[in-house]
Every structure is written in C-alpha cells, then in structure tokens.
Amino acid sequence: MSEPVLEVQDLGVELSARPILSGISFGLAAGQRLAVVGPNGSGKTTLIRALYGSVPHQTGQIRLAGRAIEGVSARSLAQEVAVVRQDEPQAFDFSVEGMVRLGRSPFLPLLGGESPEDRRVVDEALATMELTPLRGRSLATLSGGERQRVLLARALAQTPKLLLLDEPTNHLDVRHQLELLAAVERPGLTVVAALHDLNAASDWADQVLLLDAGRISALGLPAEVLTPERITAVFQVQVEPLLCADGGRALVFRGPGRRPRGQISAVPPDKSR
Amino acid sequence: MFSVTTSAGLGRYGLVLLLGGLAFVAGLVISLSLGAVSLSFGEVWAALWGGGDGTARTIVLELRGPRTLGAALVGGALAVVGAVLQAVMRNPLADPYVLGVSSGASVGASLAVVLGASSLWPAATLAFGTALLSVALVYRIARVGHTAPPLRLLLAGIAVSSFSTALTSLLLYFVPEATAVRGVLFWLLGGLSGSSWATLLPTMVLVIPPLLILFGLSRVQTVLLLGDEAARSLGVDVRQARGWLIGLSALVAGGLVAFAGAIGFVGLIVPHALRPFTGPEHGRLLPAAFLYGAALMLWMDTAARMLLAPEELPVGILCGLLGAPFFLLLLSRRGVSDE
C-alpha cells in the first residue's frame, strides 16, 4: 500500500496572535490533486505557506512522505516541495532559462556548479512548458501567461513530490488558466492549489477543500463539496448549477441582491468567474 | 532596465571580462606612472623589478604601489558589496554609501582616532561595529512586513546617513588638534592619499577573506533577488542568509572605510551598469563587478591626483560629483515606487 505523500493533522496557524487556521486535517496520495477554495481571508494562502514551511504552525503536524516537516531545513524541503505563486514581481531582469535554472538550486552544492543531470532537468522543464524557443528572452518582455509558465517550469525543475500553487491563475485569461491547470496534471505529481475559480476547481481537482474563516467547511469530491447550498452559505452568493451539453456541470453566481432587478437574470457568462 | 534582452552567453561574458581586464591593467599602469612626478612606463617597469633610479623606485614601490593596490581593492570590493547589498535588500538602488553603512563606519573610525588609536586595527574594528549597527537600523526602519520597499529604504538610509555624518562632524568639533581634524575629515571625504603598506596590509587581511566568502555565496544572493517567499521555496533560509550577507558586507565596508574613508556610488554604479551585460546572476556579476570597480577606482584616483596638481583632490569628492547625478538618473529612469 502506498504511503500518503502529504498528511496534515489538526493544523493550527496563528499570525500575530490571531488564529488564521485551525483544525485542518487531510491527506493526499501520490498523483492526487487538491483544490483549496474559500472566500478572501479564509486562510488559503496561509495554508499553502504552512505547507512549505514559510509560516510556522503552532499546533498539529504536517508530514511529507511520512516525515514531519518541522525541523527539516529549507533546503531539503525545497528538494521535495515546489511552489508557484501569483506572478512574482521582478526587481531584477532574469532570462527565461536563468529563472528556470534556479529551480535546481536546492540540489546544488554550496560551491559546485550544475551537473549534466541538472541541465537535462532544466531542458526538460523548458520543453514541457513549451518555453524552449523563449529560453534566451528576458522575463520583462513576456506576457503574464508566459511568465507564469516560466515560474511553473522553475517549479518542475525542482522535480518535486508535492507542487503547491497559490492562486496561480489570478492574472491569466481563461485559456491560459486552463492551460496552466492542465500542465500540472502529471502522473505521480501531487498538487495542492489555492483557487478562486470554483468551476475550474471543480473540473480540475480530485478533492476540494472548502475553507471558511480558517476552518474546513467541507472536504471531499468536487460535486459533494461545491453544492449550491454550501457555496451560498460560505461565499454569500446565489448559485445556479447549469448542466452542460457534455454532461459536465457549471455554476453560475449571482450577487446577494435582495432586490432583484431585471438584468440580473441576464448576467453575462463571464461574470460567473 | 537598460537592455531588453539578456542572452548572456559565455562569449559575451568573456568579452565583458576581457574589456574589464584591459581597463584594469591600463588603470594599474597610469596609477603607477602618473602623479606629482610623472614616470615613463619604462621607469615604472624597471622600478618594479628593483632597478632604475632610486627616487623612482621609492615613488613606485613605497608610495604609488600601496596606493594603486589599495585603489583596486577599494573599488573592486565596493562594487561587490554594492551588488550583494542590492540582492539582500532586493533593491537595485542599494549600496554601502546610500544605505548609510559607509557613513556609519566613518563614525567608528573617527571615534577610534579621537580616542587616540594610531594603527588601522582599532579604527577598522570600530568601523565594522558601527557599520553593522547602521545597516541593521536602516533595515529596521525601512522594513514593512518581510520586505523593505525601495523608497523607504532610501529614506531610512538618508536619515541614518545624515545622523552618522553629523556624529562624525561632532567628533571633529571636539578634537581641536590639527592632525585629528585631518584624520576625521579624511573619513568624511574619502580618499586614498594616505595609503601605505602599513595601512594596506591589515586592510587586505580584514577585507579579502569576507570578500571571498561573498563570492562563494553568490548563488544564494541570486536566489534572494527573487524575494523572500520565492527564496524560501527554493530552499534558502532567508533570515539566516540575509544576516550572514549583511554581516560580511559590513565587515568589508568597515575595513574599506577605515582604509580610505567613505567613498560613495561606486558600489551603486558598477553592478548597475554591468547587469545588462552579465545578467542578474551573481556568479557572473560579482567577478565582473570586482574587475570594473577596481578599474574605475584606479582611473578616478589617478584623475583626482592630476586634476588640481600639485594639490590632490580626495577621490571621494570626485566619486560623489560623478556618482550623484548618475544616481538621480537611475531614480528617474526606474520611477522608483513605494510598492
């Protein structure tokens, strides 16, 4: 029986003596994808940051491949966990290849250079994200979608067991959002992604964790968790599920308008995001 | 940004190093031969090998030799420390002078003179202490959460810098003796005219080891350029790395200030001008920065000797005159925002 890649037990995080997360427990097997959803301020980003040791947790335990991450050095953690966040503002102008090569830095000896294996991994990550033709380009000349692909390629160059995504699709248009999420569907790669788009979360994830004010409101299969009733309770919006022609399901959201006006029933589809 | 593409191939980087090397060697030659007494290249060459005229030998070996090596070390090390501090602060406008490290070090060095120290050691030790204190203070004041935004950092640097300069001036006020006044003024202005083997050798002992460690830690510096969260996710213990890099930088800056006073802007200009050609990776940037910083300082110091000959201009004044406009240019080009 394969051991879970990630086990979180009764996790509690406080920042400046304010409880941000409490009682968070879940487990993920190799290759599983978890979407973390919830309103702004519900603790999504803090949960992601706790998983790579960027914020300390006060209670509970995080185990990675059976090993507790407390006391593990940043370097050895980075050999197993990679992170893609929202577009990183760059004060210094890297080339595409230069940025992706930094993904190997957790593996390089303090004074040594890259091995042929390191270079092979970087080439592969560039190729996977279709960045090979852009490898010499400066990041400043790329579009938001291309830059996000570069950050994902850097994360893949870390050859992680666990990939964390913190609202990675925020600045992307619909197509690039879908492409990015599709790109991390890789055999054996366990992914935890904080997402705003409930439809994307529902399509992409094996499991959905709904956070509300730092606690788990629901955890399970997308269709079980993202029910209209629960979304209405947590996000305070009205939800109308639509059945798609291909048998899929999409959710349409409406603001908490207590005095519905004529146009409300004709909300354009792009308002649903 | 100066250039759009940064395809820093090895060929291009090799060219950057080659040009820097040529400027450096030319700087060595002019620094050894030009001055109150000008010597021909042949005379310098003969003197270096212990031959030729006795006076020329004294000038080259005892006067200009340590000054030339000192200028190269000061310029090169300032450029390297500037690049390191820019990475640590994640701010392309950082350097030991702008951040108040140099003026902080001046306070310690001046204090040592006022207390009657006659060798470089106590001055350098005190300079290191006050340099560290200044940079910690600047960072504390400027910090918002986990980062220090450019504008806040500059303002904090200005505040701490003026405070340190005022302190140094105050020391000057309390010390009437002409020699001590000269000593304290020297640290305020920055210059290489007092260089001798007796001050250069301890400076080398103090400055070169931490400088080599900074070269060794270049990859960590590159990762820090990405910001704290990204650096953490790439395996860097940010607090620890930042502490080490700031401490080593203050050690280098303290030694340099004790030797040559507070010389500004070299640490800012050189890494900035080089990045478009080397790329931001410190493994490439630091060697080039050392070479170009050393070359620049050799040329500047020779110019400072020649401009008002037979009087000498402290090179710190010349650096300030040329560096400050460059700094303003950078400010306006980047449109520094308090993001």
HADDOCK unambig.tbl for C-alpha pairs under 7 A between the chains (distance, minus, plus):
assign (segid A and resid 52 and name CA) (segid B and resid 233 and name CA) 6.74 0.50 0.50
assign (segid A and resid 54 and name CA) (segid B and resid 232 and name CA) 6.76 0.50 0.50
assign (segid A and resid 74 and name CA) (segid B and resid 232 and name CA) 6.58 0.50 0.50
assign (segid A and resid 74 and name CA) (segid B and resid 235 and name CA) 4.45 0.50 0.50
assign (segid A and resid 74 and name CA) (segid B and resid 236 and name CA) 5.87 0.50 0.50
assign (segid A and resid 74 and name CA) (segid B and resid 237 and name CA) 5.77 0.50 0.50
assign (segid A and resid 75 and name CA) (segid B and resid 235 and name CA) 3.70 0.50 0.50
assign (segid A and resid 75 and name CA) (segid B and resid 236 and name CA) 6.08 0.50 0.50
assign (segid A and resid 76 and name CA) (segid B and resid 235 and name CA) 6.90 0.50 0.50
assign (segid A and resid 77 and name CA) (segid B and resid 235 and name CA) 6.75 0.50 0.50
assign (segid A and resid 78 and name CA) (segid B and resid 233 and name CA) 5.86 0.50 0.50
assign (segid A and resid 78 and name CA) (segid B and resid 234 and name CA) 5.39 0.50 0.50
assign (segid A and resid 78 and name CA) (segid B and resid 235 and name CA) 4.75 0.50 0.50
assign (segid A and resid 82 and name CA) (segid B and resid 233 and name CA) 6.36 0.50 0.50
assign (segid A and resid 83 and name CA) (segid B and resid 233 and name CA) 6.17 0.50 0.50
assign (segid A and resid 90 and name CA) (segid B and resid 226 and name CA) 6.62 0.50 0.50
assign (segid A and resid 91 and name CA) (segid B and resid 90 and name CA) 6.99 0.50 0.50
assign (segid A and resid 91 and name CA) (segid B and resid 91 and name CA) 6.98 0.50 0.50
assign (segid A and resid 92 and name CA) (segid B and resid 225 and name CA) 6.79 0.50 0.50
assign (segid A and resid 92 and name CA) (segid B and resid 280 and name CA) 6.42 0.50 0.50
assign (segid A and resid 93 and name CA) (segid B and resid 280 and name CA) 6.51 0.50 0.50
assign (segid A and resid 94 and name CA) (segid B and resid 279 and name CA) 6.66 0.50 0.50
assign (segid A and resid 94 and name CA) (segid B and resid 280 and name CA) 6.16 0.50 0.50
assign (segid A and resid 95 and name CA) (segid B and resid 6 and name CA) 6.13 0.50 0.50
assign (segid A and resid 95 and name CA) (segid B and resid 7 and name CA) 6.96 0.50 0.50
assign (segid A and resid 103 and name CA) (segid B and resid 234 and name CA) 6.68 0.50 0.50
assign (segid A and resid 105 and name CA) (segid B and resid 234 and name CA) 6.79 0.50 0.50
assign (segid A and resid 106 and name CA) (segid B and resid 234 and name CA) 5.96 0.50 0.50
assign (segid A and resid 106 and name CA) (segid B and resid 235 and name CA) 5.36 0.50 0.50
assign (segid A and resid 111 and name CA) (segid B and resid 216 and name CA) 6.16 0.50 0.50
assign (segid A and resid 136 and name CA) (segid B and resid 7 and name CA) 5.17 0.50 0.50
assign (segid A and resid 137 and name CA) (segid B and resid 5 and name CA) 5.93 0.50 0.50
assign (segid A and resid 137 and name CA) (segid B and resid 6 and name CA) 6.88 0.50 0.50
assign (segid A and resid 137 and name CA) (segid B and resid 7 and name CA) 6.88 0.50 0.50
assign (segid A and resid 138 and name CA) (segid B and resid 4 and name CA) 6.62 0.50 0.50
assign (segid A and resid 138 and name CA) (segid B and resid 5 and name CA) 5.28 0.50 0.50
assign (segid A and resid 138 and name CA) (segid B and resid 6 and name CA) 5.88 0.50 0.50
